[in-house]
Amino acid sequence: MKRIGFLSFGHWGPVQGSLTPSARDSLLQGIELAEAAEEIGIDGAFFRVHHFARQQASPFPLLAAIAARTKRIEMGTAVIDMRYENPLYMAEEAAATDLISGGRLQLGISRGSPEPALNGAAAFGYEPAEGEDAAAMARRHAKVFRHAIAGHGVAEADPRYVGGGRGLLPIQPTSPGLPQRIWWGAGTRKTAVWAAEQGMNLMSSTLLTEDTGVPFDQLQAEQISMFREAWNAAGHGFEPRVSVSRSILPIVDEEDRHYFGLRAQADSKDQVGILDGAMSRFGKSYIGEPDRIAEDLAKDQAVQAADTVLITVPNQLGVDYNARLLANIAQYVAPAIGWQAKQ
């Protein structure tokens, strides 16, 4: 059974036509859209984390608010840039948020994506150690974070304040089950294999920083296959989850046509280009009549291989529009990929 969630990039700014002119608007509307999505039967509310930009930069207050206002829906990130994170403080924040949610937190973490800052992590106080690059630093932070949320000791006890005892103290609180709900955002097949070996779920977006000449969905399906093969070889003892992201915009009325009708033809094919010095392949958008989108998604090899599909939403169009968008997808499109609304 497939799960679907929405993925908001959390854009805000006083630009013409935006219904999220301020950060407060974006945050509050993120909470409201999660509530609306839960009523529709959608499975998840996910948010991109992007520093030094008018987007969501500090996800845990938002996720905790959603946790407190909902009962069933998952909430998560896609993805947290681990170069920027204090792993132990993040472990405390994540555990507290997960406890508020009752175990519904799904955290996507990764090396991060291209950003406005030249060296933003350094401004936060984090620079690679000798012999490391930025990606290795992100993986080191992730390792410490995962060690901490698993309840392992991380700080030497002071015998004066722990009854004379010694040893390593774990962070508090911890939340059982959270270690199995960490996802790694992988942009290549090689990174997906690494994530499987580490015991993290796979989060794959509409961008892969490699290209072999095959259509995007086939390349992503190969990535998923390699992930599952590596996971089975590692023998982690639980079933992994795999998500893919898609831009899905069914046109069912004149408002949809006004916003997205002209994009239907331009964005209907994969795009290939250079990103951060690497040849990359960008997945197409699914825009058009709902029955045609449903037919095309049913043929998307990566969508069929994944258990979770994250649908990117145009958050600056406001809660009402995006709730209608999700409802249209739930009614007309998602059943074609094996999804049913949850109550």
VEXMI-288462 format. One record per residue: residue number from 1; residue in one letter; y, x, z negated of N, C-alpha, C, O in turn. Coordinates in steps of 0.05 Angstrom, whole numbers. Each point is the difference from the previous one (the first is absolute). Layout:
<sites>
   num   residu     n.c2     n.c1     n.c3    ca.c2    ca.c1    ca.c3     c.c2     c.c1     c.c3     o.c2     o.c1     o.c3
   NUM        a        Y        X        Z        Y        X        Z        Y        X        Z        Y        X        Z
...
</sites>
This chain:
<sites>
   num   residu     n.c2     n.c1     n.c3    ca.c2    ca.c1    ca.c3     c.c2     c.c1     c.c3     o.c2     o.c1     o.c3
     1        m      -24       17        0       24      -17        0       25       18        0        3       17      -17
     2        k       15      -22       36       24       15        2       20       -8      -22        0      -23       -9
     3        r       17       42        1       24       -6      -16       24        6       17        0       18       16
     4        i       22      -33      -19       25        6       13       22        0      -21        0      -15      -19
     5        g       18       33       23       24        2      -17       24        5       17       -2        7       23
     6        f       25      -10      -35       25        7       14        9       28       -9       -5        8      -23
     7        l       17        6       41       12       26       -6       29       -1        6        8       -3       23
     8        s        9        6      -43       29        0        3       11       28       -2       -7       15      -18
     9        f       24       -7       37       13       25       -1       25       -1      -18       12       21       -6
    10        g       -5      -44       -3       21       -3      -21       28        7        9       16        8      -16
    11        h      -11      -10       42       27        8       10       22      -17      -12       -4      -24       -5
    12        w       26       36       -1       24      -15       -8       25       14       10       -1       24        5
    13        g       22      -40       -3       25       12        9       19      -22       10      -10      -20       11
    14        p       36       24      -13       20      -20        9        4        1       30       22        6       10
    15        v      -43      -12        5        2        0       30       -1      -28       10      -10      -18      -14
    16        q       20       13       38        1      -27       11      -28      -12        2      -18       13       10
    17        g       16      -37      -20      -25      -15        2      -20        5      -23      -20      -14       -3
    18        s       26       34      -14      -18        6      -22        3      -20      -23       22       -6       -8
    19        l      -45       -3       -2        0      -17      -23       -6       16      -25       -4      -11      -22
    20        t        2       38       25       -3       18      -24       23       20        1       -5       24        5
    21        p       29      -33      -11       23       19        1        1       20      -22       13       21        2
    22        s      -28      -25      -24        0       18      -23      -28        7       -9      -19      -14        7
    23        a       16       35      -23      -26        7      -11      -10      -22      -18      -24       -6        0
    24        r       42       -7      -15       -9      -22      -17      -12      -23       17      -21      -11       -8
    25        d       33        5       30      -10      -21       18      -28        7        9      -19      -17        0
    26        s       15       42        9      -26        8       10      -21       -1      -22      -23       -9        5
    27        l       29       18      -29      -19       -1      -22       -8      -29       -8      -23       -6       -2
    28        l       43      -11       -2       -5      -27       -8      -15      -15       21      -18      -16       -6
    29        q       25       21       31      -14      -14       22      -29       10        3      -17      -15        8
    30        g       12       41      -15      -27       10        0      -17      -15      -20      -23       -7        6
    31        i       34        1      -29      -15      -16      -20       -5      -28       10      -22      -10       -3
    32        e       43       -2       14       -2      -28        9      -20       -2       23      -15      -20        2
    33        l       15       39       16      -19       -1       22      -29        4       -9      -18      -13       11
    34        a       14       29      -32      -27        3      -11       -9      -27      -12      -23       -7        3
    35        e       41       -7      -16       -7      -26      -11       -7      -20       22      -20      -15       -2
    36        a       36       15       23       -5      -18       23      -26        7       14      -15      -17        7
    37        a       10       43       -4      -25        9       13      -24       -9      -16      -21       -8       12
    38        e       22        9      -38      -22       -8      -17       -5      -30        4      -23       -9        1
    39        e       44       -7        1       -3      -29        5      -14       -5       26      -15      -19        3
    40        i       22       35       18      -12       -4       26      -30        8        0      -15      -11       16
    41        g        8       29      -33      -28        9       -2       -3       29       10      -23       10        2
    42        i       45        4        3        0       28        8      -11       16      -23        4       -7      -24
    43        d      -17       30       30      -14       15      -21       17       22      -13       -6        8      -22
    44        g       27        3       36       13       23      -11       30        1        7        9      -10       21
    45        a        6       24      -38       29        5        4        4       30       -3       -3       11      -22
    46        f        9        3       44        2       29        0       28        8        9       13      -13       15
    47        f       -5       37      -26       28        9        6       -1       29        6      -14       16      -12
    48        r       31       -9       33        3       28        7       19       13      -20       18      -12      -10
    49        v      -24       38        4       17       15      -19       14       23       16      -14       16       13
    50        h       40      -16      -12       15       19       16       25        9      -14       17      -17       -7
    51        h      -14       42        1       22       10      -16       24        7       18       -2        4       24
    52        f       26       -4      -36       25        6       13        5      -18       24       12        9       20
    53        a      -21      -34      -21        5      -19       21        3      -28      -13       -8       -4      -23
    54        r       20      -14       38        4      -27      -11      -25      -16        3       -2      -19       16
    55        q      -18       27      -32      -26      -12       -1      -10        1      -29       16        6      -18
    56        q      -41      -13       13      -10        1      -27       -8       29       -7      -16       12       13
    57        a       28       -2      -34       -5       28       -9      -16        2      -26      -14       19       -4
    58        s       17      -39      -13      -14        0      -26      -16      -25       -3       10      -20       -9
    59        p      -36       21       17      -15      -25        3       -9      -14      -25       -5      -24        0
    60        f        2       39      -22      -14      -12      -23       15      -23      -13      -13      -19       -9
    61        p       40       20        6       13      -24      -10       -4      -25       17       -5      -22      -10
    62        l        5       26       37       -5      -22       18      -28      -10       -3       -5      -24       -1
    63        l      -15       42        1      -28       -8       -2       -6      -14      -26      -15      -19       -1
    64        a       27       29      -21       -4      -12      -26       12      -29       -1      -12      -18      -12
    65        a       35       15       25       12      -27        1      -18      -19       15       -4      -23       -8
    66        i       -7       32       31      -18      -17       15      -25       -6      -16      -10      -23        0
    67        a        0       43      -14      -24       -5      -17        5      -21      -20      -18      -17       -6
    68        a       42       16       -6        6      -19      -21        5      -28       11       -3      -20      -14
    69        r       10       18       40        7      -26       12      -22      -12       17        3      -22       10
    70        t      -26       36       -8      -22      -10       17      -26        2      -16       -1       11      -22
    71        k      -20      -23       33      -25       -1      -15      -23       12       16      -19       10      -12
    72        r       20      -11       39      -23        8       15        5       23       20      -17       17        4
    73        i       40      -17        8        6       18       22        0       30       -9        9        6      -22
    74        e      -20       11       39        2       29       -6       29        9        6       14      -12       17
    75        m       -6       33      -31       26       13        7       -4       30        2      -16       11      -15
    76        g       30        1       34       -5       29        3       21       14       17       21      -12        6
    77        t      -27       36        1       19       18       14      -13       10       25      -25        4        2
    78        a       41        2       18      -10       11       25       23       17       13       13       -9       19
    79        v       -9       33      -29      -13       14      -21       20       14      -18       23        2        7
    80        i      -32        8      -30       16       16      -18       -2       29        9      -22       11        4
    81        d       45        2        1        1       28        8       -5       17      -25       18        3      -17
    82        m      -41       10       15       -7       14      -24       15       26       -3       -2       13      -22
    83        r       16       -3       42       16       23       -4       22       -4      -21        8       19      -14
    84        y        1      -44       11       22       -7      -17       -8       -7      -29       17       -3      -17
    85        e      -43        1       12       -9      -13      -25       -6       20      -22      -13       21        4
    86        n       22      -29      -29      -11       12      -24      -27      -14       -6        0      -23       -7
    87        p      -22       37       11      -26      -14        0       -6      -15      -26      -12      -21        0
    88        l       20       33      -23       -7      -12      -26       18      -24       -5      -10      -21      -11
    89        y       35       23       17       18      -24       -3       -9      -22       18        0      -24       -8
    90        m       -7       31       33      -10      -20       18      -25      -13      -10       -4      -24        4
    91        a      -14       39      -17      -25      -11      -11        6      -20      -21      -13      -21       -2
    92        e       33       26      -15        8      -19      -21       11      -26       13       -7      -22       -8
    93        e       25       25       28       12      -23       13      -22      -16       14        1      -25       -1
    94        a      -19       38       15      -20      -14       15      -19      -16      -19       -7      -23        6
    95        a       -1       36      -28      -18      -13      -19       13      -25      -12      -12      -21       -3
    96        a       37       24       -5       14      -23      -12        3      -23       20       -4      -23       -8
    97        t       11       30       33        2      -21       20      -26      -14        5       -2      -24        3
    98        d      -20       40       -2      -26      -11        5       -9      -18      -23      -12      -21        5
    99        l       19       28      -29       -7      -17      -23       15      -26        1      -12      -21       -6
   100        i       37       22       13       16      -25        3      -13      -18       21       -1      -25       -3
   101        s       -9       37       25      -11      -16       22      -28      -10       -6      -10      -18       14
   102        g       -4       29      -34      -27       -7       -4      -19       13       19      -21      -11        7
   103        g       28       35        2      -18       15       18        4       -6       29      -20        1       15
   104        r       44       -8       -6        5       -7       28       15       21       15        7       -4       24
   105        l       -1       27      -36       16       21       13      -16       16       20      -23        8       -6
   106        q       34       -4       30      -13       16       21       21       21        9       19       -7       13
   107        l      -23       32      -21       20       20        5       -7       17       24      -19       15       -1
   108        g       35      -17       22       -2       19       22       18       24       -5       24       -3       -6
   109        i      -36       27        8       15       25       -5       -5       18       24      -20       -4       15
   110        s       37       24      -11       -4       18       22       20       23       -1       14        4      -19
   111        r      -15       12       40       19       22        4       28      -10        7       20       14       -4
   112        g      -18      -39       13       26      -11        7        5        1       30      -16       11       15
   113        s       39      -22       -8        7       -2       29       27       13        4       13        8      -19
   114        p       -5       -4       44       26       11        6       22      -14      -15       -1      -25       -3
   115        e       21       39       -7       20      -11      -18       28       11        7        3       20       14
   116        p       18      -34      -25       27        9        6        7       27      -13       15       16       11
   117        a      -26      -10      -35        6       24      -14      -14       24       12      -23       -1        8
   118        l       38       23       -7      -12       25       11      -22       10      -18      -21        9       10
   119        n       25       -9      -37      -20        8      -19        3      -17      -25        8       10      -21
   120        g      -14      -35       24        5      -19      -22      -16        5      -25       11       -4      -22
   121        a      -35       12       25      -17        5      -24       12       22      -17       -2       -1      -25
   122        a       14       21       37       13       22      -15       23      -11      -17        4        9      -22
   123        a       11      -29       33       21      -12      -15      -10      -15      -25       14       -2      -20
   124        f      -39       -7       22      -13      -13      -23      -12       21      -19      -10       -7      -22
   125        g       11       32       29      -11       21      -17      -27       10        7      -12       15      -15
   126        y        1      -22       39      -27        8        7        0       16       25       10       -8       21
   127        e      -21       32      -23       -2       18       23      -29       11        1      -12        4      -21
   128        p        2        2       44      -27       11        2       -3       26      -16       18       16       -1
   129        a      -41      -13      -11       -6       25      -14       -6       22       21       -2       -6       24
   130        e        0       30      -33       -5       22       18      -26       -5       15      -21       -6      -12
   131        g       22        9       38      -23       -5       17       -4      -29        8      -19       -6       16
   132        e       35      -12      -26       -2      -29        7       20       -7       22       21       13        3
   133        d      -27      -34       12       21      -14       15        4      -27      -13      -12       -7      -20
   134        a       30       -9       32        6      -26      -12      -24      -19       -1       -3      -14      -20
   135        a      -14       15       40      -24      -17       -1      -19        8      -23      -11      -17      -13
   136        a        8       43        9      -17       10      -22       11       -8      -27      -15       -7      -18
   137        m       42        8       16       12       -9      -25       -5      -29       -6       -5       -8      -22
   138        a        7       -9       43       -5      -28       -3      -28       -5       -9       -5      -18      -17
   139        r      -14       33       28      -28       -4       -7       -5       10      -29      -16      -12      -14
   140        r       30       33        6       -2       10      -28       10      -22      -19      -12       -5      -20
   141        h       35       -6       26       11      -21      -17      -19      -24       -1       -4      -12      -22
   142        a       -8        5       45      -19      -22        0      -25        6      -18       -9      -18      -13
   143        k        0       42       14      -23        8      -16        6       -3      -30      -17      -10      -15
   144        v       40       19        6        8       -2      -28        3      -30       -8       -9       -8      -21
   145        f       22       -7       39        4      -29       -5      -27      -14       -4       -4      -15      -19
   146        r      -15       20       37      -26      -14       -1      -16        9      -25      -14      -16      -12
   147        h       17       41        5      -13       11      -24       10      -15      -25      -15       -7      -18
   148        a       42        2       18       12      -13      -23       -7      -29       -2       -6      -10      -22
   149        i        6       -5       45       -5      -29       -2      -30       -5       -7       -7      -22       -8
   150        a      -10       42       12      -28       -3       -7       -4        4      -30      -23       -3       -9
   151        g       44        9       -6       -2        2      -29       -7       28      -11       -6        3      -23
   152        h        7       17       40       -6       27       -8       23       12      -16       23       -8        5
   153        g      -29       26      -23       21       13      -16       18       18       18      -10       13       18
   154        v       36      -13      -24       18       15       16       20       17      -17       14       17       11
   155        a      -13      -22      -37       20       14      -17      -14        8      -26      -14      -17      -12
   156        e       18       41        3      -12       10      -25       11      -16      -23       24       -3       -3
   157        a      -42       -6      -15        7      -15      -24       13       19      -20       -7       23       -3
   158        d       26      -34      -12       13       14      -22      -15       -9      -25        3      -23       -8
   159        p      -18       41       -6      -16       -8      -23       16      -13      -22      -10      -16      -16
   160        r       36       23       14       17      -11      -21        3      -30        3        6      -14      -20
   161        y       -8        3       44        5      -28        4      -24      -16        9        2      -24        6
   162        v      -25       37       -5      -25      -15        8      -22        5      -20      -23        1        7
   163        g       31        1      -32      -20        2      -22      -16       26        1      -23        0       -9
   164        g       36       21       18      -14       26        0      -18        4       25      -12       22        2
   165        g       11      -41       15      -17        2       23       11       19       22       24        6        0
   166        r      -41        2       17        8       17       23      -12      -11       25      -16      -18        0
   167        g       25       29       22      -10       -9       26       22      -10       17       24        2       -7
   168        l      -31      -14       30       19      -10       19        4      -30       -3      -20      -15       -3
   169        l       45        7        4        7      -29       -3        3      -12       28       12       12       18
   170        p      -22      -37      -14        5      -14       25       27      -14        0       11       -4      -22
   171        i       -2       -3       45       25      -16        1       -7      -28      -10      -23       -8        0
   172        q       43       -6      -10       -3      -27       -9       22      -17       12       23        8        1
   173        p      -30      -33        8      -26      -12        0      -17       10       25       11       13       18
   174        t      -36      -20      -19      -16        2       24      -10      -28        8        0      -18      -17
   175        s       -8       15       42       -9      -26        9      -27        2       14       -1       12       22
   176        p      -20      -22      -33      -27        2       12        0      -11       28       11      -21        5
   177        g      -24       35       13       -3       -9       27       21       10       19       -4        1       24
   178        l       27        8      -35       22       10       17       -9       24       17        9        1       23
   179        p      -24       18      -33       -8       23       17      -14       -8       26        2       15       20
   180        q      -15      -38      -19      -14       -8       24       19      -16       19       -9       -9       21
   181        r       34        6      -29       19      -15       17       23       18        9       23       -9        3
   182        i      -29       34        2       19       19       12       -8        4       29      -23        5        6
   183        w       43       -7       12       -4        3       28       16       25       10       21        5      -10
   184        w      -32        9       30       14       22       12        9       -8       28      -16       -9       16
   185        g       42       12      -11       11       -6       27       -6       23       18       13       21       -2
   186        a      -32      -24       21       -9       21       17       10       -4       28       -3      -21       12
   187        g       16       42       -1       10       -1       27      -17       13       21        6        0       24
   188        t      -29       12      -33      -18       13       19      -29       -6       -8       -5      -10      -22
   189        r      -13       16       39      -29       -4       -6       -8       21      -22      -15       -7      -18
   190        k       25       31       20       -7       21      -19        9       -8      -28      -15        4      -19
   191        t       39      -15       17       10       -8      -27      -16      -24      -11       -4       -1      -24
   192        a       -5      -17       42      -16      -22       -9      -27       10      -12       -9      -10      -20
   193        v       -2       30       32      -25       12      -10        5       12      -28      -16       -3      -18
   194        w       39       18       16        7       11      -26        3      -21      -21      -10        3      -23
   195        a       23      -25       29        4      -22      -19      -27      -11       -9       -4       -6      -24
   196        a      -15        3       43      -26      -10       -8      -14       19      -18      -12       -8      -20
   197        e       14       34       25      -13       20      -17       12       -1      -29      -14        6      -19
   198        q       40      -13       17       13       -1      -26       -6      -26      -15        6       -2      -24
   199        g      -17      -18       38       -6      -26      -13       24      -19        0        2      -17      -18
   200        m       15       19       38       23      -18        2       -5      -19       24      -11        8       20
   201        n       21      -33      -23       -1      -19       22       18       10       23       17       17       -4
   202        l      -21      -28       27       15        8       24       21      -20        7       -5      -24        3
   203        m       30       34        1       23      -16        9       10       12       26        9       23        0
   204        s      -11      -37       22        7       10       26       21      -19       12       -3      -24        0
   205        s       25       36       11       23      -17        9       -1       -3       30      -21        4       12
   206        t       44      -12       -1        2       -3       29        8       27       14        9        0       23
   207        l      -12       22      -38        7       26       11      -22       20       -8       -8        2      -23
   208        l       -2       12       43      -18       23       -5       13       25       12        8        0       23
   209        t       -7       21      -39       13       25        9      -19       18       15       -2       24       -5
   210        e      -13      -37       24      -17       14       18       -5      -19       24        4      -24       -3
   211        d      -13       35       25       -5      -17       23      -22       13       17        0       24        6
   212        t      -20      -41        1      -22       10       17       -1      -13       27      -18        5       16
   213        g       38      -22      -11        1      -14       26      -12      -27        0        2      -14       20
   214        v      -16        6      -41      -13      -26       -1       20      -20      -13       19        9      -13
   215        p      -22      -35       18       18      -20      -13        1        3      -30      -20        9      -12
   216        f       42      -17        0        5        4      -28      -23      -12      -17       -9       13      -19
   217        d        1      -38       25      -19      -13      -17      -27       15        1      -15        0      -20
   218        q        8       12       43      -25       15        1        2       26      -16      -19        8      -14
   219        l       42        6       16        4       24      -16       -1       -6      -30      -13       15      -15
   220        q       25      -37        7        0       -8      -28      -28       -8       -9       -8        5      -22
   221        a       -6      -19       39      -28       -8       -6      -17       25       -4      -17        0      -17
   222        e       21       20       33      -14       25       -4        7       13      -26      -18       11      -14
   223        q       43      -12        6        9       11      -26      -15      -15      -22      -10       13      -19
   224        i        8      -39       21      -13      -16      -21      -30        6       -1      -11        3      -22
   225        s       -1        0       45      -29        7        1       -5       27      -13      -19        3      -15
   226        m       36       17       20       -3       26      -12        4       -1      -30      -13       14      -15
   227        f       32      -31        7        5       -4      -29      -25      -11      -14       -9       11      -20
   228        r       -2      -32       32      -24      -12      -13      -24       19        0      -15        0      -20
   229        e       12       15       41      -22       19        1        3       21      -22      -19        7      -14
   230        a       43        3       10        5       20      -20       -3      -12      -28       -9       13      -19
   231        w       17      -38       16       -2      -14      -26      -30       -2       -8       -7        5      -22
   232        n       -9      -14       41      -28       -4       -5      -13       27       -8      -18        1      -17
   233        a       26       20       31      -11       27       -6        8        9      -28      -15       15      -13
   234        a       39      -23        4       10        9      -26      -14      -14      -23       -2       11      -22
   235        g       -7      -36       26      -14      -15      -20       16       -7      -24       -8        7      -23
   236        h       31      -20       26       18       -5      -22       -9      -23      -18        9       -3      -23
   237        g      -27      -14       32      -11      -20      -18       14      -27        1       -7      -18      -15
   238        f       27       15       32       13      -26        4        9       -2       29        4       20       13
   239        e        0      -45       -4        7       -5       28       30        5        4       16      -11      -16
   240        p       -9       26       36       29        5        5       12      -24       15      -14      -16       12
   241        r       41       15      -13       14      -19       17       16       15       21        8       24       -4
   242        v       -2      -37       26       14       11       22       21      -20       10       -7      -23        5
   243        s       32       32       -3       21      -18       10       12       12       25        2       25        3
   244        v        7      -42       15       16        8       23       25      -18        0       -1      -22      -10
   245        s       22       32       21       25      -15        2        4       -9       29       -6       14       19
   246        r       18      -38      -16        6      -10       27       26      -16       -1        6      -13      -20
   247        s        9       15       42       23      -17        4       -9      -25       15       -8        2       23
   248        i        8      -25      -37      -10      -25       12       22      -21       -2        9       -8      -22
   249        l        1       -1       45       22      -18        1       -6      -23       19        8        1       23
   250        p      -21      -22      -33       -6      -23       17       26      -16        7       16       -4      -18
   251        i      -13       -3       42       24      -16        9       -8      -29        1      -15       -8       18
   252        v       24       -8      -37       -7      -28       -1       24      -18        2       -3      -24        3
   253        d       27       35       -5       24      -17        3       23       16       12       -3       24        5
   254        e       26      -36       -1       22       13       13       12       22      -18       11       20       11
   255        e      -13      -22      -37       10       21      -17      -16       25        3       11       22        2
   256        d      -38      -24        0      -16       23        5        7       12       28        2       24        2
   257        r        1      -41       17        6        9       27       27       15        1        4       20       13
   258        h       16      -30      -28       26       12       -2       -2       28      -11       13       19       10
   259        y      -28      -15      -31       -2       26      -13      -18       19       15        6       24        2
   260        f      -28      -33        9      -21       18        9      -10       -4       28      -17       15       10
   261        g       28      -35        4       -9       -5       27        3       23       19      -18        5       17
   262        l       40        9      -19        5       23       18      -17       24       -6       -4       17       17
   263        r       -6      -16      -41      -17       23       -8      -29       -3        9      -15       20        1
   264        a        8      -44        6      -29       -6        6      -11       19       21      -22       10       -2
   265        q       38       -6       24      -10       17       21        3       29       -6      -18       16        6
   266        a       41       -8      -17        6       28       -5      -19       13      -20       -7       23        2
   267        d       -1      -38      -23      -16       11      -21      -30       -7        2      -15        3      -19
   268        s        7      -12       42      -28       -9        3      -20       22        8      -23       -5        5
   269        k       33       30       -4      -17       23        6        3       22      -21       21        2      -13
   270        d      -41       14       11        2       24      -18       22       18       11        8       -1       23
   271        q        3       17      -42       20       20        8       -9       27      -10      -13        3      -21
   272        v       18       17       37       -8       27       -6       25       18        0       16       -2       19
   273        g      -13       19      -40       24       17       -1       -4       22      -21      -21        1      -13
   274        i       41       16       11       -1       22      -19       13       -9      -26       23      -10        0
   275        l      -36       14      -22       11       -6      -27       -6       23      -18      -23        7       -4
   276        d       44        5       -8       -4       23      -17      -16       22       14      -16       14      -13
   277        g       21      -11       38      -13       22       15      -28       -6        9      -13       18       12
   278        a        2      -42      -17      -27       -6        7        0      -24       20       15      -19       -3
   279        m      -33       21       23       -4      -23       18      -11      -23      -16      -21        3      -13
   280        s       34      -26       14       -8      -23      -17       -3      -25       18       12       -2       21
   281        r      -29      -16      -31       -4      -25       14        8      -24      -18       -9       -1      -23
   282        f       26      -16       33       10      -23      -15      -14      -25       11       -2       -4       24
   283        g       -8      -13      -42      -14      -24        8       19      -21       10       24       -1       -7
   284        k      -33      -16       25       16      -21       12        5      -22      -21      -14       -2      -20
   285        s       34      -15       27        6      -24      -16      -14      -24       13       -5        0       24
   286        y       -2      -20      -41      -13      -24       10       21      -22       -1        5      -12      -21
   287        i        8        6       44       21      -19        1       -6      -20       22       -6        8       23
   288        g        8      -34      -28       -4      -20       21      -12      -25      -11        3       -7      -24
   289        e      -16       -8       41      -12      -25       -8      -23        5      -20      -15       19        4
   290        p       13      -35      -24      -20        5      -21      -29        3       10      -15       17       -9
   291        d        7      -34       28      -28        1       10       -5       26       14      -22       11       -1
   292        r       42       -1       16       -3       26       14       -2       23      -20      -16       18        3
   293        i       33      -19      -24       -1       21      -21      -27        0      -14      -12       21       -4
   294        a        2      -45       -2      -26       -2      -13      -22       12       17      -18       14      -10
   295        e       19      -20       36      -20       11       19        2       30        1      -21       14        0
   296        d       45       -3        1        4       29        1       -9       14      -26      -12       21        1
   297        l       19      -33      -23       -8       12      -26      -30        0       -4      -11       19      -12
   298        a       -2      -39       23      -30       -1       -2      -13       23       16      -23        7       -5
   299        k       38        4       24      -10       23       15        9       27      -10       -8       21       10
   300        d       26      -21      -30       11       24      -12      -22       14      -16       -8      -11      -21
   301        q       -2       33       30      -23       13      -13        5        8      -29      -17       -2      -17
   302        a       41       12       12        7        8      -28        3      -23      -18       -8        1      -23
   303        v       21      -23       32        2      -24      -16      -27      -10       -7       -5       -9      -23
   304        q      -14        9       41      -27       -9       -5      -14       18      -20      -17       -9      -15
   305        a       23       35       16      -14       20      -17       11        0      -29      -14        7      -18
   306        a       39      -16       15       13        1      -27       -6      -25      -15       -8      -21       11
   307        d       11       22      -38       -4      -24      -16       27      -13       -7        1      -22       -9
   308        t       21       37       13       26       -9       -8       20        5       23        0       22       11
   309        v       16      -42       -4       21        3       20       27       -5      -13        4      -22      -10
   310        l       13       42       12       27       -3      -11       20       -7       23        1       15       19
   311        i       13      -37      -22       17      -10       21       29        8       -7       11       -9      -20
   312        t        1       25       37       28        8       -5       18      -24        5       -3      -14       19
   313        v       22       10      -37       18      -23        2       29        9        3        7       21      -11
   314        p        9      -36       26       29        7        3       15      -10      -25       12      -21        1
   315        n      -12       36      -22        9      -10      -26       30       -7        1        8      -17      -17
   316        q        8       28       35       28       -6        0        6      -28       11       23       -9       -1
   317        l      -43       -5       11        3      -28        9       -3      -19      -23        3      -25        4
   318        g       -9       34      -28        0      -17      -23      -27      -12       -7      -19        1       15
   319        v       17      -13      -39      -25      -10      -10      -10      -24       16      -24       -1        6
   320        d       41      -18        0       -8      -24       13      -13        6       27      -22      -10        7
   321        y       35       28        9      -11        6       26      -27       14       -3      -19       -6       14
   322        n       18       26      -32      -25       15       -2      -23      -17      -12      -23        5        7
   323        a       30      -24      -24      -21      -18      -10      -11      -17       22      -24       -4        2
   324        r       42       -6       16      -10      -15       24      -17       18       18      -20       -9       11
   325        l       29       34       -8      -15       19       17      -28        3      -11      -20       -1       15
   326        l       17        6      -41      -26        4      -12      -17      -26        2      -24        1        4
   327        a       37      -24       -8      -15      -25        2      -10       -4       28      -23      -10        4
   328        n       39       17       16      -10       -3       28      -23       19        6      -19       -7       13
   329        i       21       31      -23      -22       19        3      -25      -10      -14      -22        1       12
   330        a       25      -11      -36      -23      -10      -15      -13      -24       14      -24       -2        0
   331        q       40      -15       13      -11      -24       12      -11        5       28      -21      -10        7
   332        y       36       26        9       -7        2       29      -14       25        8      -13        1       21
   333        v       17       21      -36       -9       26        9      -23       11      -17      -21        8       11
   334        a       25       -7      -37      -18       15      -18      -29      -10        1      -18       16       -3
   335        p       13      -42        6      -28       -9        2      -16       14       22      -25        2       -2
   336        a       38        7       23      -14       13       22      -11       27       -7      -18       10       13
   337        i       28        2      -35      -11       26       -9      -17       -3      -25       -6       20      -14
   338        g       -2      -45        8      -18       -4      -23       13       -4      -27      -13        5      -20
   339        w       38      -14       20       14       -4      -25        2      -30       -7        2      -17       17
   340        q       -3       12      -43        5      -27      -10       19        1      -23        0       19      -16
   341        a       17      -39       14       20       -1      -21      -13       -2      -28      -20      -14       -3
   342        k       32       29      -16      -11       -1      -28       17      -19      -16       24       -4        4
   343        q      -38       -9      -23       14      -19      -17        0       10      -29       10      -14      -18
</sites>
